[in-house]
Amino acid sequence: MVPDHDPVGADPDVALRSAELAGLPTAQQGSAQTHLATMQTVVADLPATAETRAEDSLGEKTGQLTAAEGAALRAIIFEHDQVRAFGGLHRVQAPAGDLLWVCENHYPTTTPACP
């Protein structure tokens, strides 16, 4: 369930997202708003942590989640996306071995064509 909130409240990012949604074709605005509301709920459910990771104190970010952070994110996503649609994203493995989530438009460029 998405919490009720003022879409243009004190958060300037919310006003920006509302303006970006208004730029979509009318037929896509409802779906986009639903996906945005779901992601806002997921982000709001992420645990706030006061603990400091070693990379934070060293000033060097790896851009990767710890195992615990990944497990927490997975649990939250699965709780809110029970049909496992993942917003229409596809999981692919990059040549370096990283797992990436790409949209339908970019999915064909990440998978080799069959001979």
PyMOL commands that set and color helices and strands:
alter all, ss='L'
color gray80, all
select helices_A, chain A and resi 12-22+26-45+54-58+67-80+86-88+107-110
alter helices_A, ss='H'
color red, helices_A
select strands_A, chain A and resi 90-93+99-102
alter strands_A, ss='S'
color yellow, strands_A
deselect
rebuild
show_as cartoon
